[in-house]
Amino acid sequence: MKSLLGTVCLLALSLVPATAADPSKQVIAILSVKPPATREQIMKMMDQEIRDTVDLYLKGKITQWYSRQDGKGVVFFLSCETVAEAKALTDELPLIKANYAEFNFIGVAPLTPLRLLLKAPAPAN
């Protein structure tokens, strides 16, 4: 019962938005190809898309990148303070400019309620 209560409390606290002082903010950017873009259209742009993406990685803006298991795009972890900053970066990529793809964004930050675990427990009465 105690464990369940602790889990519920931690979950509830995780719903509190991160503060501006939180380090390591990132944005997850999920790219999806937009219909009716064809594989041939996309492949014609791939050389420049890859160069621009590698450039973002070398500048430290992309910290991790993955392909989607469904084969319909990629997932980037971007080192950005805000979703707006991430959108500004990805709007410059060729597939986005050509309107062949779009990104969905999720801003993430460290789970700050975990700091509660670092506090000394209150003395027992």
C-alpha positions as CSV (number, residue, x, y, z in Angstrom):
1,M,0.0,0.0,0.0
2,K,2.8,2.4,0.9
3,S,4.5,1.7,-2.4
4,L,1.4,2.3,-4.3
5,L,0.8,5.7,-2.5
6,G,4.4,6.7,-3.2
7,T,4.1,5.8,-6.9
8,V,0.8,7.8,-7.1
9,C,2.4,10.8,-5.4
10,L,5.4,10.7,-7.7
11,L,3.2,10.4,-10.7
12,A,1.1,13.4,-9.6
13,L,4.2,15.5,-9.0
14,S,5.5,14.6,-12.5
15,L,2.5,16.5,-13.9
16,V,3.9,19.8,-12.5
17,P,5.6,21.6,-15.4
18,A,9.4,22.0,-15.2
19,T,10.7,25.4,-14.1
20,A,12.9,27.6,-16.2
21,A,15.9,26.8,-14.0
22,D,15.8,23.1,-15.0
23,P,18.9,22.0,-16.9
24,S,19.0,19.8,-20.0
25,K,15.8,20.7,-21.6
26,Q,15.2,18.9,-24.8
27,V,12.6,18.6,-27.5
28,I,11.6,15.3,-29.1
29,A,10.8,15.9,-32.8
30,I,9.0,13.2,-34.6
31,L,9.0,13.4,-38.4
32,S,6.3,11.9,-40.5
33,V,6.1,11.9,-44.3
34,K,3.0,13.7,-45.6
35,P,0.8,12.1,-48.2
36,P,1.0,12.3,-51.2
37,A,4.8,12.6,-51.1
38,T,6.3,9.7,-52.9
39,R,9.5,7.7,-52.0
40,E,11.0,9.0,-55.3
41,Q,10.4,12.6,-54.4
42,I,11.9,12.1,-50.9
43,M,14.9,10.2,-52.2
44,K,15.8,13.1,-54.6
45,M,16.2,15.4,-51.6
46,M,17.9,12.9,-49.3
47,D,21.5,14.0,-50.0
48,Q,20.8,17.5,-48.9
49,E,18.5,16.4,-46.0
50,I,21.3,14.2,-44.6
51,R,23.9,17.0,-45.0
52,D,21.7,19.5,-43.2
53,T,20.8,16.9,-40.5
54,V,24.5,16.0,-39.9
55,D,25.2,19.8,-39.6
56,L,22.6,20.1,-36.8
57,Y,24.2,17.1,-35.1
58,L,27.8,18.6,-35.4
59,K,26.5,21.9,-34.0
60,G,25.1,20.0,-30.9
61,K,21.5,20.7,-31.8
62,I,20.6,17.0,-32.5
63,T,21.7,14.9,-29.5
64,Q,20.1,11.6,-30.6
65,W,18.5,10.4,-33.7
66,Y,16.5,7.3,-34.5
67,S,14.5,5.8,-37.4
68,R,10.9,5.0,-36.7
69,Q,10.2,1.3,-36.6
70,D,7.2,1.8,-38.9
71,G,9.6,3.2,-41.5
72,K,7.6,6.4,-41.9
73,G,10.2,8.9,-40.6
74,V,12.7,9.7,-37.9
75,V,12.8,10.9,-34.3
76,F,15.3,13.5,-33.1
77,F,16.2,14.6,-29.6
78,L,17.0,18.3,-30.0
79,S,19.0,20.4,-27.5
80,C,16.5,23.3,-27.4
81,E,15.0,25.4,-24.7
82,T,11.6,25.5,-26.3
83,V,9.4,23.8,-29.0
84,A,9.5,27.1,-30.9
85,E,13.3,26.9,-31.1
86,A,13.1,23.3,-32.3
87,K,10.5,24.2,-34.9
88,A,12.7,27.0,-36.2
89,L,15.6,24.6,-36.6
90,T,13.6,21.9,-38.4
91,D,11.7,24.3,-40.6
92,E,15.0,24.8,-42.5
93,L,15.3,21.1,-43.4
94,P,14.7,20.4,-47.2
95,L,11.8,17.9,-46.6
96,I,10.0,20.4,-44.5
97,K,10.6,23.3,-46.9
98,A,9.2,21.1,-49.8
99,N,6.2,20.2,-47.6
100,Y,6.9,16.5,-48.0
101,A,7.1,15.9,-44.2
102,E,6.1,17.5,-40.9
103,F,7.3,17.3,-37.3
104,N,5.4,16.8,-34.1
105,F,7.2,18.2,-31.1
106,I,7.2,17.2,-27.4
107,G,9.2,19.4,-25.0
108,V,10.9,17.4,-22.2
109,A,13.0,18.1,-19.1
110,P,14.3,16.2,-16.2
111,L,11.7,14.7,-13.9
112,T,12.2,17.4,-11.2
113,P,10.0,15.7,-8.5
114,L,12.8,13.1,-8.2
115,R,14.6,15.8,-6.2
116,L,12.3,14.9,-3.3
117,L,14.1,11.6,-3.0
118,L,17.4,13.5,-2.3
119,K,16.0,15.3,0.8
120,A,16.6,13.8,4.2
121,P,13.6,11.9,5.5
122,A,11.7,13.7,8.3
123,P,12.5,12.3,11.7
124,A,10.0,9.8,13.0
125,N,8.0,10.9,16.0
